[in-house]
Amino acid sequence: MWQEEARRVALGIRRKVFEHSIKNNGGYLSQACSSAEILSVLYVKALNIGDSIGPPIPLSFAGTPGKDNPKSFTGALYHGEKNSYYDRFIISPAQYALIVYSALIETGRMSEKALSHYNKDGSSVEMIAAEHSPGMEVTTGSLGQGLSQAAGIALGRKLKKDTGKVWVFISDGELQEGQTWEAFNLISHYKLNNLKIIIDKNRQQCDGEMDSVLKIEPITEKIKTFGLQVIDVDGHDIEQINNACTVNPINSGLVIICNTIPYRGMYYLKKYSPKLHYIKFKDDHEKNELIKEIKKDLYED
Amino acid sequence: MNYEEKPYSKAFIDFAKDKPEVLCISADLTGSCEIDKFRDQYPDRFFSMGMAEQNMISVCGGLALEGFKPFIHTFAVFLYRRAIDQIICSIAYSNRNVRLMGFLPGLTTPGGITHQAIEDIAVFRSIPNMTVLETGDATEVETVLETADSINGPVYVRVLRGNVIRLFNTPFKFNQIRKLSSGEDIAIISSGITTEEAMKAVKVLNDFGIKITSLHVSTLKPFNKKQLLEELKNIRSGIITVENHTIIGGLGSIVSEIIAEENINLPLIRLGLKDTFAHGASLKYLMNEYQINTMAIVKACEKLLDISTNIDNEDIDNVEINDMTVNSNPEDL
C-alpha cells in the first residue's frame, strides 16, 4: 500500500529534520512540518522517475560548473536517469534542502550518512542547496526562478515531444516575486500542460506570516485568472494530494495548492509563531522543553 | 563608404535556418532587433516572451538545459539592468548555452538613460563563465553568430543594427585582436563603433608623420593579453583606449589592468564616458559631447606626443577610410 509507505516517509522526514535540528541547535523545522506529506506523496507515488543514480554518500563539492571543469556534477542524479519518458522534478525553494535530503534518505535514494555532510565545509550537501546538491537540478535559492526554469524545461520537452512531465515544487512566499506571475503568463500562453506546479501554502515567510508581510491572497483566484488549472487540497492529506497529482490538464499547467500548517506534527512549534522560518533555541532550558514536547508528537503516538 | 542595411536580419536567418536547436527569443522588440523576418519564415522556432525579462532569462536557462540554444534578443539595457540575478543564477552559474544579443550598445540610441547600455560590459565582464563580444561593423555583425554559437557557455554580444558601416572583410574571429595599422609612436585600442573613429584618426594623423598601431578588440572577455603585449612592445609614447561605454570596467579598465600587472611603462589615456550618464541625442552629437570621436582621439594623441597638429573638424570630415588599407595588410582587417 503506497499510503502506508507515504505516511512512513512523511513521519521519517519530520523525525530526520527534527533530530538534525536539535543536534545543530536550530533548523528549518516548520518547512518539514508543512511539506512532509507533499514530498512523500511525490517521491513515493506521483513522480514517474527512475531509481537514484547518485552516489549514496554525496560527493564533495567539485567546483562550480564551467567549460574548464568537467568534474562538476548535478544533484539530479538522485532523481534517476534522464530520458524522454521519465518525469523531472525541480525544487524551487532551495531553503527546503534539509527536508529534500531527508525525503531522499527516507525513500532510499541516498544514504542515512549523507546528513552528516550537511552544511559542512567542502560538502555538496549544502544548507541552501544549489544544482550540485542532492535532489537539485537547477540553482534556485534566489526565489522565483525555479518556476521559470521549470517552464523552460517544460517548453523544451514539448518541442522534443518528450512524454515525461515536469514537476516543480514552489513555496507560497515566492508568489510575492513578480517573476512568478510572469511565469504563469508564459505557462498559460504556451499551454504548457506537461508542467505540474505544487505550492506549499504554509502562509509563512522569513519575516513572519505572509498576510502581515505582504498579502497575496486570494491566491487560488489570482492564479486561475492567469489561465492555469488550480486545485486546492489539504496538504497533509496524502489521498487528496495524490488525486490532484493525477490530473492532467489540457490547456495549461496544473497548479496544486497544498494548504499546510507550519507546525503540523510538531505542535509545540506554534509557540514560535510568527517567527517560524528558522527555529533557533535561546537556551538549554528552552531546547529541552521543545525536545520533550515534540518527541511526544514524533515518537509516542 | 560602404554600408549594409540591417545586416543582422539576414545573418540570423542564414545562421539559424538549418539549426533546429537554435531558438529565436524576443521580448517585444522583434522588429527593433531585426528578427521579424526570421519570425515570419520560421515561426516554430520563434518565441515571444513579452516584456518580462526576468522570466525570459530563467525560461531560457531551462531550454538550454534541454539542449536548445536560445538566442535572446532585446535592448542590452533590459537584459542586465532588469534581470541580472536571473542571468547569474539561471544561466551563468550553470554555464548554459544561452546567447544574450544586446542591441543599442552605448550611445547608439537617442533613447537616453533608459535605453543606453553604457555599463553593460563592466557588468557582464564581472560574471564568471560569461563571454563578452562586441561587434564593430557589418561584417562582425554578420559573422559573430557562428562565433557565439561555438562557445561552451553563456555569451553576451553587443550588436549593431540598422545601417551599419562595413570596415572589415574577414569574419569575426574569437579572441583575436584585429591589427589595423602599425606604428611605433602610439597604440590606439578601440572597440565597437569607436573603431571607425580610430581609423579616421590614424589616417589624418599619418599625414603629420605620426605612426600609430591601431587595434580593434571584439572579444572583451576573455581578453587576448599575449597579443596585446606583443603589439605594445615597440610603442614609444603612449596608449589610448576608446570605447562606447563608461571608462570604468570596460576596455579602458581591461588595458589598465594588463599594463599595471605587466609593468608596461607607458602613459595611458582612456576615452569613454567619464563616470557619467548620457542623455537622448544624436550619435554624432553624443560622441562629440562625451569625447569618443575622431577629434577626441586626435587630441589625446597630441597630448601624449606633446604636439599640436591643428587638425580641425573639416579635415576629419574629409577623411575616407573605405579603402580599408590604412597602412596595413588587408588580411589584418
Chai-1 contact restraints between the chains, C-beta under 6 A:
chainA,res_idxA,chainB,res_idxB,connection_type,confidence,min_distance_angstrom,max_distance_angstrom,comment,restraint_id
A,P65,B,S94,contact,1.0,0.0,6.0,A-B,restraint_1
A,P65,B,N95,contact,1.0,0.0,6.0,A-B,restraint_2
A,G66,B,N95,contact,1.0,0.0,6.0,A-B,restraint_3
A,G66,B,N129,contact,1.0,0.0,6.0,A-B,restraint_4
A,K67,B,N152,contact,1.0,0.0,6.0,A-B,restraint_5
A,K67,B,G153,contact,1.0,0.0,6.0,A-B,restraint_6
A,T139,B,C89,contact,1.0,0.0,6.0,A-B,restraint_7
A,T139,B,Y93,contact,1.0,0.0,6.0,A-B,restraint_8
A,S142,B,D85,contact,1.0,0.0,6.0,A-B,restraint_9
A,S142,B,C89,contact,1.0,0.0,6.0,A-B,restraint_10
A,Q145,B,S58,contact,1.0,0.0,6.0,A-B,restraint_11
A,Q145,B,C89,contact,1.0,0.0,6.0,A-B,restraint_12
A,Q145,B,S90,contact,1.0,0.0,6.0,A-B,restraint_13
A,S148,B,N55,contact,1.0,0.0,6.0,A-B,restraint_14
A,S148,B,S58,contact,1.0,0.0,6.0,A-B,restraint_15
A,S148,B,V59,contact,1.0,0.0,6.0,A-B,restraint_16
A,Q149,B,S58,contact,1.0,0.0,6.0,A-B,restraint_17
A,Q149,B,G61,contact,1.0,0.0,6.0,A-B,restraint_18
A,Q149,B,G62,contact,1.0,0.0,6.0,A-B,restraint_19
A,Q149,B,S90,contact,1.0,0.0,6.0,A-B,restraint_20
A,A151,B,V59,contact,1.0,0.0,6.0,A-B,restraint_21
A,G152,B,V59,contact,1.0,0.0,6.0,A-B,restraint_22
A,G152,B,G62,contact,1.0,0.0,6.0,A-B,restraint_23
A,G152,B,L63,contact,1.0,0.0,6.0,A-B,restraint_24
A,I153,B,G62,contact,1.0,0.0,6.0,A-B,restraint_25
A,I153,B,L65,contact,1.0,0.0,6.0,A-B,restraint_26
A,I153,B,E66,contact,1.0,0.0,6.0,A-B,restraint_27
A,G156,B,L63,contact,1.0,0.0,6.0,A-B,restraint_28
A,G156,B,E66,contact,1.0,0.0,6.0,A-B,restraint_29
A,G156,B,F68,contact,1.0,0.0,6.0,A-B,restraint_30
A,Q179,B,Q54,contact,1.0,0.0,6.0,A-B,restraint_31
A,Q179,B,N55,contact,1.0,0.0,6.0,A-B,restraint_32
A,E182,B,A52,contact,1.0,0.0,6.0,A-B,restraint_33
A,E182,B,N55,contact,1.0,0.0,6.0,A-B,restraint_34
A,A183,B,N55,contact,1.0,0.0,6.0,A-B,restraint_35
A,L186,B,N55,contact,1.0,0.0,6.0,A-B,restraint_36
